[in-house]
Amino acid sequence: MPAASPDQLASGATPAVPADPAAQPAAAPAVPEAVPEPAVIDPTTPQLKIKKSAQVSVLGYHDFSSGKSTNQMVINVEQFRKQMQGLKDAKLKVISMADYLAWRKGERDIPDPAIMITIDDGWKSVYNLAYPVLKEYGYPFTIFLYKQYVGGGGRALTVPEIKEMMQNGATVGCHSASHPFAPEIKKRSKGLPEEYEAFLQKEFMESKQFLETTFGQKVTTFAYVGGWYTEEMATRSLTEWGYEALFTCKPVRTTWDTPMNEIGRFIIIGNDPTDRWFKAATNFGGGNGEELGKQLLGGEPGPDGQPTGPLVVVKPAENETITDRRPQIEVDLSRLAGIDPATVSMRLPGIGTVPAKFDPKTGKMSYKVVATLRSPECSVHVRLRRKGEAKDDMVSWKFFIDQLPHYLPADAAPAPTVLPALDAPAGAK
């Protein structure tokens, strides 16, 4: 027997004696574990159904005023109230950010169509003016905050104000640390790599951690400043920086197939008496395709409310006057995500659908007019459908043809256009 340890002697415990293998009885054969019975599913329990064809329009607001709008990013609160009443009258359901994220994960269904409300920056008017209206209608909303403006005094929201709104339907998302616009980001990207990396960490990570610590809520959404972003920012946000959804300023609806780092928003212009962006976002009925197509040609609004450049670029440009009566028509659709190539077509009045070529890789479409255009005006209609949407979008515009050069003497007229040889039809010899 081995000697007892000091601890065993002090406690009076009896030291364990090793068993003699020869003196032990033979082990009983192992009894197989019982296989559990399969779970019985209650046939009365409804199965979860996810409507992947649903469409969501995300509204984007900034600042609010009780008086006249001072710029395009400020909306009068009574106009805002009319818009919220408009959602109610149209029976459009407003969903929360949590609803949207759960739908994209396949965990929860949402109404179709649906609206989300987002507000950028963190102006105090959100608490004083917009919040009472949203609370009155019972609409959830997301506030995209940037670190340097939280509790910054003056016209900035305070932490207690934000926390109160979070208890009544608000979700906090990130809007960077210092609110850098595209020129600032581009400038820093050309500097030392380590300094640019520190800049990205500050804007995307430190700001996120600050919001989570300050408000005790996990932050998984981000609104690009001015809607501008790089491929690196979009990729790393999902793979490294802990975000689940990132929002742009592209005025397009989000569907099941929308990339989670390129979710569109309709930025509402405060001093627009026509309310065109609000109407485009909320018009899920017929005719919206053509209206949206016109807006895509006009350009998406930037941080100052002015168009930052059209989402669809056409050549000849809208209302341009040209001299070539057999022009090359070009359409750049590369900024529109999720186009179904099989749905893209081009039609010219008086000619019909033409064999335009669309390259899904570049997003560009082109057609060389074969028949001489004899009218001084030409309209072009391009129809397309984005994946997951139930209706087509149509981009329509017109250009003009100056016919005078056609009748000028040969030495005064521009050189004639040399047409390329047409490809022979398949099977022709």
C-alpha positions in Angstrom: 0.0 0.0 0.0 1.4 3.4 -0.8 2.0 5.8 1.9 -0.7 8.3 2.8 -0.1 11.9 1.8 0.1 14.6 4.5 -3.2 16.0 3.4 -4.9 12.7 3.7 -3.4 12.1 7.2 -4.5 15.5 8.3 -8.0 15.0 7.2 -8.3 11.4 8.5 -9.2 10.1 5.0 -8.3 6.6 4.0 -5.9 6.4 1.1 -7.3 4.6 -1.9 -6.0 1.1 -2.6 -5.3 0.1 -6.2 -7.6 -2.6 -7.4 -6.2 -6.0 -8.2 -7.1 -6.7 -11.9 -7.0 -10.4 -11.3 -9.5 -10.2 -8.4 -12.1 -8.1 -10.3 -15.2 -9.7 -11.8 -15.5 -9.7 -15.6 -17.0 -6.6 -17.0 -20.6 -6.9 -18.1 -21.2 -6.6 -21.9 -21.9 -3.0 -22.9 -25.6 -2.2 -23.3 -26.3 -0.2 -26.5 -27.8 3.2 -25.8 -31.4 3.6 -26.7 -32.0 5.4 -30.0 -34.3 8.4 -29.3 -37.6 8.3 -31.0 -37.9 10.8 -33.9 -39.6 14.0 -32.9 -43.3 14.2 -33.7 -44.1 17.4 -35.6 -47.5 18.8 -34.7 -49.4 19.0 -38.0 -51.2 22.1 -36.8 -48.0 24.1 -36.4 -47.6 26.4 -39.4 -44.4 26.1 -41.3 -42.2 29.2 -41.7 -42.5 30.6 -45.2 -40.1 33.2 -46.4 -41.3 35.3 -49.3 -38.1 35.8 -51.3 -39.9 37.9 -53.9 -40.7 40.7 -51.4 -39.4 44.2 -52.1 -38.3 46.7 -49.5 -37.8 50.5 -50.0 -35.4 52.1 -47.6 -36.1 55.8 -46.9 -33.2 58.0 -45.9 -33.6 61.3 -44.0 -31.2 63.7 -42.4 -32.3 66.9 -40.6 -35.8 68.3 -39.8 -37.2 71.8 -39.3 -40.4 73.4 -38.0 -40.0 76.2 -40.5 -39.0 76.4 -44.2 -36.5 73.9 -45.4 -33.1 75.6 -45.6 -31.4 73.0 -47.9 -32.1 69.7 -49.5 -31.1 67.7 -46.5 -33.6 69.4 -44.2 -37.3 68.6 -44.4 -40.2 70.4 -42.7 -41.7 68.3 -40.0 -45.2 68.8 -41.4 -44.1 67.5 -44.8 -42.5 64.6 -43.0 -45.8 63.9 -41.1 -47.7 63.9 -44.5 -45.3 61.3 -45.8 -45.7 59.1 -42.7 -49.5 59.5 -43.1 -49.1 58.6 -46.7 -47.5 55.3 -45.7 -50.4 54.6 -43.5 -53.0 55.5 -46.1 -51.2 53.3 -48.7 -51.2 50.5 -46.1 -47.5 50.1 -46.5 -45.9 48.3 -43.6 -42.9 49.8 -41.9 -40.4 47.2 -40.7 -37.5 47.4 -38.3 -33.9 46.8 -39.0 -34.2 43.6 -37.0 -37.1 42.5 -39.1 -35.1 43.1 -42.3 -32.0 41.3 -41.1 -34.0 38.3 -39.9 -35.7 38.1 -43.3 -32.4 38.1 -45.1 -31.2 35.3 -42.9 -34.4 33.3 -43.6 -35.5 33.5 -39.9 -38.6 35.7 -40.3 -40.9 36.7 -43.1 -41.8 40.3 -43.8 -44.8 42.1 -45.5 -44.5 42.6 -49.2 -43.9 45.4 -50.0 -42.3 46.9 -47.0 -40.7 50.2 -46.0 -37.7 50.9 -43.7 -37.0 54.4 -42.3 -33.4 55.5 -41.7 -32.0 58.8 -40.4 -28.4 59.8 -40.8 -25.9 61.9 -38.7 -27.7 62.5 -35.4 -29.2 65.9 -35.5 -31.1 67.1 -32.4 -34.1 67.7 -34.6 -34.5 63.9 -34.9 -35.4 63.9 -31.2 -37.3 67.2 -31.1 -39.3 66.9 -34.3 -39.1 63.5 -36.1 -39.2 61.2 -33.1 -42.7 62.4 -31.8 -44.1 61.8 -35.3 -42.6 58.3 -35.6 -43.7 57.5 -32.1 -47.2 58.6 -32.9 -47.5 56.3 -35.9 -45.6 53.5 -34.2 -43.0 53.3 -36.9 -39.6 51.7 -36.1 -36.5 53.5 -37.4 -32.7 53.4 -37.5 -30.4 56.2 -36.6 -27.0 56.0 -38.3 -24.6 57.9 -36.0 -21.0 59.0 -36.4 -18.8 59.0 -33.3 -17.6 62.6 -33.3 -21.2 64.0 -33.4 -22.7 61.9 -30.6 -23.1 64.2 -27.6 -21.2 66.9 -29.4 -23.3 69.7 -28.1 -25.2 72.3 -30.0 -27.4 70.7 -32.6 -26.2 67.2 -31.9 -28.2 64.4 -30.2 -27.3 63.7 -26.6 -26.7 60.1 -25.3 -29.8 60.2 -23.1 -32.0 61.3 -26.0 -30.7 58.5 -28.2 -31.2 56.0 -25.4 -34.8 57.2 -24.9 -35.5 56.7 -28.6 -34.0 53.2 -28.5 -36.6 52.3 -25.9 -39.3 53.4 -28.3 -38.5 51.9 -31.7 -35.1 53.2 -32.6 -32.1 51.1 -33.6 -28.6 52.5 -33.7 -26.4 51.9 -36.8 -22.9 53.2 -37.6 -22.1 56.2 -39.9 -18.3 56.3 -39.4 -16.2 58.1 -36.8 -15.5 61.5 -38.5 -18.0 61.5 -41.4 -15.4 61.5 -44.2 -16.7 62.2 -47.7 -15.3 60.6 -50.9 -12.5 63.1 -51.6 -11.1 62.6 -48.1 -11.2 58.8 -48.4 -9.5 58.9 -51.8 -6.8 61.2 -50.5 -6.0 59.0 -47.6 -5.9 55.9 -49.8 -3.0 57.3 -51.7 -0.9 57.9 -48.6 1.1 55.4 -46.6 -0.6 52.0 -46.4 -0.2 51.8 -42.6 -1.8 55.2 -42.2 -4.7 54.3 -44.5 -5.3 51.1 -42.6 -5.4 53.0 -39.3 -7.9 55.4 -40.9 -10.1 52.5 -42.0 -9.9 50.9 -38.6 -10.9 54.2 -37.0 -13.9 54.9 -39.3 -15.3 51.4 -39.3 -14.1 49.6 -36.2 -13.5 52.2 -33.5 -16.8 53.9 -34.3 -18.6 50.6 -34.1 -17.0 49.8 -30.7 -17.8 53.2 -29.4 -21.5 52.9 -30.2 -21.7 49.4 -28.7 -20.0 50.5 -25.5 -22.1 53.7 -25.2 -25.5 52.2 -25.9 -25.1 48.6 -24.9 -26.4 47.3 -28.2 -24.6 45.3 -30.8 -24.1 47.4 -33.9 -24.1 45.5 -37.2 -25.3 48.0 -39.8 -23.4 50.9 -41.5 -24.4 53.7 -43.8 -21.7 54.8 -46.3 -21.0 58.5 -46.0 -22.5 60.2 -49.0 -23.3 56.7 -50.3 -19.7 56.3 -51.5 -17.6 53.3 -50.9 -14.8 51.2 -52.4 -14.8 47.5 -53.1 -12.3 47.0 -50.2 -14.6 48.8 -47.8 -17.6 46.8 -48.9 -15.8 43.4 -48.7 -14.0 43.9 -45.4 -17.1 45.3 -43.7 -18.7 41.9 -44.0 -15.6 39.7 -43.6 -13.5 41.5 -41.0 -15.3 44.4 -39.3 -18.4 42.7 -38.0 -21.2 44.3 -40.1 -24.2 42.4 -41.6 -25.7 45.1 -43.7 -24.3 48.3 -45.4 -26.4 51.0 -47.0 -25.7 53.2 -50.1 -27.6 56.2 -51.5 -28.6 54.4 -54.7 -32.4 54.9 -55.2 -33.2 51.2 -55.8 -35.3 48.8 -53.9 -33.7 46.0 -51.9 -34.7 42.4 -52.6 -33.7 39.0 -51.4 -30.8 39.0 -53.9 -29.4 42.4 -53.1 -25.8 42.2 -51.9 -25.7 42.9 -48.1 -23.0 45.5 -48.6 -24.8 47.4 -51.4 -28.3 48.0 -50.1 -30.0 50.9 -51.8 -31.8 53.9 -50.1 -34.0 56.6 -51.4 -32.6 59.8 -49.9 -35.6 62.1 -49.4 -35.0 65.7 -50.6 -36.4 68.1 -48.1 -37.2 71.1 -50.3 -38.5 69.2 -53.3 -42.2 70.2 -53.7 -42.8 67.2 -56.0 -41.6 64.7 -53.5 -40.3 62.6 -56.4 -37.9 60.4 -54.4 -40.6 59.6 -51.8 -43.1 58.8 -54.6 -40.6 56.6 -56.4 -39.8 54.7 -53.2 -43.4 54.1 -52.3 -45.0 53.5 -55.7 -45.0 49.8 -55.9 -47.8 49.8 -58.5 -47.9 50.1 -62.2 -46.0 52.7 -64.1 -43.2 52.9 -61.5 -40.7 51.4 -63.9 -40.7 54.3 -66.3 -40.7 56.9 -63.5 -37.8 55.3 -61.8 -36.0 55.0 -65.2 -36.2 58.8 -65.6 -34.7 59.3 -62.1 -31.9 56.8 -62.8 -31.0 59.0 -65.8 -31.1 62.1 -63.6 -28.6 60.8 -61.0 -28.7 59.8 -57.4 -28.6 62.6 -54.7 -25.3 63.1 -52.9 -24.8 64.3 -49.3 -25.8 67.8 -50.3 -28.9 66.6 -52.1 -27.4 67.4 -55.6 -27.1 64.6 -58.1 -23.7 62.9 -57.9 -24.0 61.4 -61.4 -26.5 59.3 -63.2 -26.9 55.7 -62.4 -27.6 55.0 -66.1 -25.4 56.8 -68.7 -26.6 57.0 -72.3 -25.2 58.1 -75.6 -26.4 60.1 -77.4 -27.3 61.9 -74.2 -30.8 62.9 -73.3 -31.9 66.0 -75.4 -28.5 66.0 -77.2 -28.5 67.1 -80.8 -26.3 65.1 -83.2 -25.7 65.0 -87.0 -25.2 61.3 -87.5 -28.5 59.8 -88.8 -27.2 56.3 -88.1 -25.8 56.8 -84.6 -24.3 54.3 -82.2 -26.6 54.1 -79.2 -24.8 53.1 -76.0 -26.2 52.5 -72.5 -24.1 52.0 -69.4 -26.1 50.0 -66.8 -23.1 48.9 -64.8 -24.1 50.8 -61.7 -27.4 48.9 -61.4 -26.9 45.6 -59.5 -28.7 42.4 -60.1 -29.9 42.8 -63.7 -31.3 39.7 -65.3 -29.5 39.7 -68.7 -32.4 37.8 -70.3 -34.8 40.7 -69.7 -32.7 43.5 -71.2 -34.1 44.9 -74.5 -34.0 48.0 -76.6 -36.8 49.5 -78.6 -36.9 52.4 -81.1 -40.3 53.8 -82.0 -41.1 53.1 -85.7 -38.5 50.4 -85.8 -39.5 48.1 -82.9 -37.2 46.0 -80.8 -33.6 46.1 -82.1 -30.8 43.5 -81.8 -28.9 45.5 -79.2 -26.0 43.7 -77.5 -25.8 43.6 -73.7 -22.6 42.4 -71.9 -23.5 41.2 -68.4 -19.8 41.4 -67.3 -19.5 45.1 -68.1 -23.1 46.1 -67.8 -23.0 47.9 -71.1 -25.4 47.8 -74.0 -24.9 49.0 -77.6 -26.7 49.2 -80.9 -25.6 50.6 -84.2 -28.6 52.0 -86.0 -28.8 50.5 -89.5 -31.7 52.3 -91.0 -31.3 56.0 -91.7 -33.3 58.0 -89.1 -35.4 60.5 -91.0 -37.2 62.1 -88.1 -35.6 65.0 -86.3 -36.3 63.3 -83.0 -35.5 59.8 -81.8 -36.7 58.1 -78.6 -35.0 55.1 -77.0 -36.7 52.7 -74.6 -34.5 50.2 -72.6 -36.4 47.7 -70.5 -34.8 45.5 -67.8 -35.7 43.6 -64.7 -33.5 43.2 -61.6 -33.4 39.8 -60.0 -36.1 39.2 -57.3 -38.3 42.1 -58.6 -41.8 41.4 -60.0 -41.9 44.4 -62.4 -39.7 45.7 -65.1 -37.8 49.1 -65.0 -37.7 51.2 -68.2 -35.1 53.8 -69.0 -36.4 56.1 -71.7 -34.9 59.2 -73.2 -34.8 61.1 -76.5 -32.2 62.9 -78.6 -32.4 65.1 -81.7 -30.9 65.0 -85.2 -29.8 68.1 -87.0 -30.8 67.3 -90.5 -29.2 70.4 -92.1 -25.8 68.8 -92.7 -27.5 66.1 -94.7 -28.6 68.7 -97.3 -25.3 70.7 -97.4 -22.9 70.3 -100.3 -20.5 67.4 -100.0 -17.5 69.6 -99.2 -19.4 71.3 -96.3 -20.9 68.2 -94.8 -19.1 66.0 -92.3 -17.4 62.9 -93.5 -19.9 60.1 -94.0 -20.0 57.4 -91.4 -18.6 54.0 -92.6 -20.8 51.3 -91.4 -19.2 48.0 -90.2 -20.0 44.9 -92.0 -23.0 43.1 -90.5 -22.6 39.6 -89.2 -24.2 36.9 -91.4 -27.1 35.1 -89.7 -26.3 31.8 -88.2 -26.3 29.0 -90.8 -26.0 31.4 -93.8 -23.4 30.7 -96.5 
